[in-house]
């Protein structure tokens, strides 16, 4: 461990800027002991101590160099000292918040290491680190030095769990019950294992036997998996052809309003066939040839009024034939 970390004295404030402190900043910090300005965006505003007057620092703590210069072993040793001091402070005081903030920034490397495991996900790495930092804060608040467990060992499951919870709650395109979210993971794991064992994709029954579930439960979980990601209707599918395949929106079906008319036509055919010849002729002249009632009367040698009565009677008969309940 670095020699400068072995001595206990009044803490000398340093900058937590990622680029490291400038010479003027270091000189000013050495000349004026006081609280360090935290740049961790995940902490609440109440936790920052910048600008607090009358805080004279903490006795008994080693000098903390810029965080970019602290190695893993030094960070672990410093954390032990800070945790011991944190247990002796009252929660809600400036001193408690100062030590807690320092522990967060000192152990951000754990968050970045855990976040790197999820680099292949679609979420920005900045968001993953921020969520992991929340897990780090929770681990700091629950850690007890007296248990004899190293802090990285204690904190890593909490950090990873917080990141996984973030993906579980926000990454699904369509919200599904947690039971189906967990079933999707079980199906994916069982599917990989069976695929290696059988050298082919497993069937639904094989997955059900492996997980001890019913066939319907497996089908439900596979259907819920489709809600994890969503594809654009304008995106063209991945294919190995000539690349001229239409987008998904062009291949989706739509409601054809003419289908209802076809059904009526097919139902009317036997009804029209059963009509007398004169009634069929009048229907054809009126609705096929688009002739007026007067023109039909002149063609058949009857009055327009008579044509109107015959046409009305025929239409009423056809309407009743369509609406009769079988």
Residue pairs with C-beta under 8 A, 6 or more apart in sequence:
1 73
1 74
1 77
2 65
2 71
2 74
4 62
4 63
4 65
5 62
5 63
5 74
5 77
5 78
6 62
7 62
7 63
8 60
8 61
8 62
8 81
9 59
9 60
9 61
9 62
9 63
10 33
10 57
10 58
10 59
10 61
11 33
11 57
11 58
11 61
11 62
11 63
11 64
12 29
12 30
12 33
12 63
12 64
13 29
13 32
13 33
13 34
13 35
13 36
13 57
14 21
14 26
14 29
14 36
14 64
14 65
14 66
15 21
15 25
15 26
15 29
15 36
15 37
15 66
16 36
16 37
16 38
16 39
16 40
16 66
16 67
16 105
17 25
17 39
17 66
18 39
18 68
20 66
20 68
20 69
21 29
21 66
33 56
33 57
34 55
34 56
34 57
35 49
35 50
35 52
35 55
35 57
35 94
35 98
36 49
36 50
36 64
36 98
36 101
36 102
37 48
37 49
37 50
38 47
38 48
38 49
38 50
38 101
38 104
38 105
39 105
40 101
40 104
40 105
40 108
40 133
41 130
42 104
42 130
42 133
42 134
42 137
43 101
43 104
43 137
46 97
47 97
47 100
47 101
48 97
48 101
49 55
49 94
49 97
49 98
49 101
52 94
55 94
55 95
55 98
58 85
58 95
58 98
58 99
60 85
61 81
61 82
61 85
61 99
62 78
62 81
64 70
64 78
64 102
64 106
67 105
67 106
67 108
70 78
70 106
72 109
75 106
75 107
75 109
76 150
76 151
76 152
78 106
79 103
79 106
79 107
79 151
80 145
80 151
82 99
82 102
82 103
82 106
83 103
83 143
83 145
83 151
84 145
85 99
86 96
86 99
86 100
86 103
87 145
89 95
89 96
89 99
90 96
100 140
100 141
103 140
104 133
104 136
104 137
104 140
107 136
107 140
107 151
107 152
107 155
108 133
108 136
110 136
110 152
110 155
110 156
110 159
111 129
111 132
111 133
111 135
111 136
111 159
112 129
112 132
114 132
114 135
114 156
114 159
114 160
114 163
115 125
115 128
115 129
115 132
115 163
117 160
118 128
118 163
118 167
119 125
121 128
121 167
121 171
122 171
123 166
123 167
123 170
123 171
127 166
128 163
128 166
131 162
131 163
131 166
132 159
132 160
132 162
132 163
134 162
135 155
135 158
135 159
135 160
135 161
135 162
135 163
136 155
136 158
136 159
138 158
138 162
139 151
139 154
139 155
139 158
139 159
140 155
142 158
143 151
143 154
143 155
168 178
168 181
171 228
172 181
172 227
172 228
173 227
173 228
173 229
173 230
174 227
174 230
175 227
176 224
176 227
180 220
180 221
180 224
181 224
183 217
183 220
183 221
183 224
184 221
184 224
184 225
184 228
186 211
186 221
187 207
187 211
187 218
187 221
187 222
187 225
188 225
190 202
190 207
190 210
190 211
191 201
191 202
191 207
193 210
194 202
194 206
194 207
194 210
195 201
195 202
198 206
202 210
204 215
204 218
204 219
204 222
205 215
207 213
207 218
208 214
208 215
208 217
208 218
211 218
213 221
231 248
232 248
233 247
233 248
233 249
233 252
234 247
234 248
234 249
235 247
235 248
236 243
236 245
236 246
236 247
236 248
237 245
237 247
237 248
239 245
264 322
267 322
268 318
268 321
268 322
271 317
271 318
271 321
271 322
272 280
272 283
272 318
275 283
275 314
275 317
278 300
278 310
279 310
279 314
281 300
282 296
282 300
282 307
282 310
282 311
282 314
283 311
283 314
285 291
285 295
285 296
285 299
286 293
286 296
286 311
291 299
293 304
293 307
293 308
293 311
294 304
294 307
296 304
296 307
297 303
297 304
297 306
297 307
300 307
